[in-house]
Amino acid sequence: MARSEFDDIRAHIDAEADHPEDLLMVARSLLSDLEEVRMREALLRSHYLRLLTAARATVAAEAAGHPQPLTFLRDELAKRGQLPATDEEVTQILADAHAAAVLLAELEKSAPERTGSGGPRLRACMGVSRTLRR
């Protein structure tokens, strides 16, 4: 959800504070959106885990002297339709990877230092002393 959508919701809540049925409708909509986002996150995490596993297996296969260490990574990329098919795609992928590396390096340099306690983050609902289930 975009920041402007949150601002719109806040404005709606402020304007309709004395109409509980409208607030209930907004709450249901937000819960539905939250559920959808959590499902997308779970799917992305599973894709990430598969790619990480394939990358680690590729490095391990190379270390073990396997004759074709890229087999694991190629197989995972092929399942997702992500293997480059043409020289033009290869060139574009390499250019994208270089640009991403430069961008990430700049972001890491300019990232503010964390000043938190370093401990686990407390998870609390707004309201009268309620906490979320773990």
Phi and psi in degrees as a GROMACS rama.xvg file:
@    title "Ramachandran Plot"
@    xaxis  label "Phi"
@    yaxis  label "Psi"
@TYPE xy
-76.8464  156.222  ALA-2
-57.4281  -38.1952  ARG-3
-63.6024  -32.8677  SER-4
-66.1142  -39.1745  GLU-5
-63.4558  -40.8343  PHE-6
-62.6941  -40.4116  ASP-7
-62.9939  -40.4273  ASP-8
-65.0979  -44.3548  ILE-9
-58.9332  -43.6965  ARG-10
-63.6443  -40.6493  ALA-11
-64.0529  -43.2069  HIS-12
-63.052  -43.9122  ILE-13
-62.183  -40.1494  ASP-14
-75.1474  -28.9799  ALA-15
-112.185  25.1067  GLU-16
-58.552  -24.7192  ALA-17
-98.6694  14.3594  ASP-18
-121.551  86.2249  HIS-19
-59.6391  -31.4549  PRO-20
-66.4831  -34.0238  GLU-21
-68.853  -40.3112  ASP-22
-64.8746  -37.3356  LEU-23
-63.9607  -40.0699  LEU-24
-62.2315  -43.4196  MET-25
-62.9918  -43.5053  VAL-26
-61.6229  -43.7078  ALA-27
-63.4565  -40.4089  ARG-28
-63.7257  -42.8762  SER-29
-64.8078  -40.4393  LEU-30
-64.5614  -38.466  LEU-31
-63.5483  -44.9723  SER-32
-62.304  -41.6119  ASP-33
-62.3448  -42.4279  LEU-34
-62.8437  -41.0082  GLU-35
-64.0298  -43.1735  GLU-36
-64.4244  -41.0082  VAL-37
-64.274  -36.9617  ARG-38
-65.9418  -42.4903  MET-39
-62.7336  -40.5259  ARG-40
-62.2018  -43.1746  GLU-41
-61.9224  -41.2005  ALA-42
-64.7892  -44.151  LEU-43
-63.6265  -38.4859  LEU-44
-63.6286  -38.9877  ARG-45
-67.4749  -39.3005  SER-46
-63.8195  -43.0571  HIS-47
-60.5627  -45.0281  TYR-48
-61.8134  -41.053  LEU-49
-64.2554  -42.5608  ARG-50
-67.0154  -40.8046  LEU-51
-62.7275  -43.4118  LEU-52
-62.0873  -43.7035  THR-53
-64.4339  -40.1011  ALA-54
-65.2918  -43.7069  ALA-55
-64.6774  -39.8728  ARG-56
-65.4781  -35.0674  ALA-57
-64.4022  -45.6777  THR-58
-65.4672  -41.3092  VAL-59
-64.776  -40.6965  ALA-60
-63.6138  -39.1418  ALA-61
-64.8144  -43.9434  GLU-62
-64.0214  -31.8456  ALA-63
-84.3132  -2.00083  ALA-64
80.4523  21.4951  GLY-65
-59.1276  137.861  HIS-66
-66.0449  -26.7154  PRO-67
-132.36  76.5136  GLN-68
-66.7093  -21.9087  PRO-69
-78.9508  -1.11247  LEU-70
-53.1512  -46.3376  THR-71
-62.5012  -46.5506  PHE-72
-69.5618  -42.6507  LEU-73
-59.7788  -42.7599  ARG-74
-61.5617  -45.4999  ASP-75
-65.4948  -42.3189  GLU-76
-66.2839  -37.6119  LEU-77
-63.9477  -38.5593  ALA-78
-60.2022  -30.0483  LYS-79
-98.2384  2.25663  ARG-80
68.1875  32.9635  GLY-81
-109.875  7.84103  GLN-82
-77.8871  133.786  LEU-83
-67.1288  136.303  PRO-84
-101.918  -23.5593  ALA-85
-128.898  164.272  THR-86
-62.4709  -34.4242  ASP-87
-63.699  -42.049  GLU-88
-64.0781  -40.3999  GLU-89
-59.7997  -47.0477  VAL-90
-61.0387  -43.8985  THR-91
-65.414  -41.4896  GLN-92
-63.6248  -42.8353  ILE-93
-64.905  -40.0388  LEU-94
-65.1485  -42.0158  ALA-95
-62.9288  -42.0003  ASP-96
-63.7518  -41.3906  ALA-97
-64.094  -46.0481  HIS-98
-62.2563  -40.6419  ALA-99
-64.5122  -40.8311  ALA-100
-63.4788  -42.0658  ALA-101
-64.6996  -45.6089  VAL-102
-61.6373  -45.7588  LEU-103
-63.2341  -39.4459  LEU-104
-62.2946  -41.5916  ALA-105
-66.7688  -40.6586  GLU-106
-63.8907  -39.8985  LEU-107
-67.0925  -34.5786  GLU-108
-68.497  -37.3067  LYS-109
-96.3883  2.11681  SER-110
-69.1016  134.176  ALA-111
-68.7954  147.5  PRO-112
-70.7707  140.971  GLU-113
-77.0987  134.338  ARG-114
-115.873  12.3747  THR-115
-68.7857  175.199  GLY-116
-72.4908  -16.8882  SER-117
84.5919  -9.09146  GLY-118
-85.9472  -177.705  GLY-119
-65.6769  145.157  PRO-120
-79.2368  134.849  ARG-121
-73.4358  137.662  LEU-122
-111.992  111.408  ARG-123
-134.702  145.839  ALA-124
-83.5719  151.427  CYS-125
-76.1595  136.267  MET-126
138.861  -158.684  GLY-127
-85.2101  93.3348  VAL-128
43.8584  49.6313  SER-129
-111.005  142.972  ARG-130
-121.353  154.807  THR-131
-77.19  150.417  LEU-132
-64.7631  148.19  ARG-133
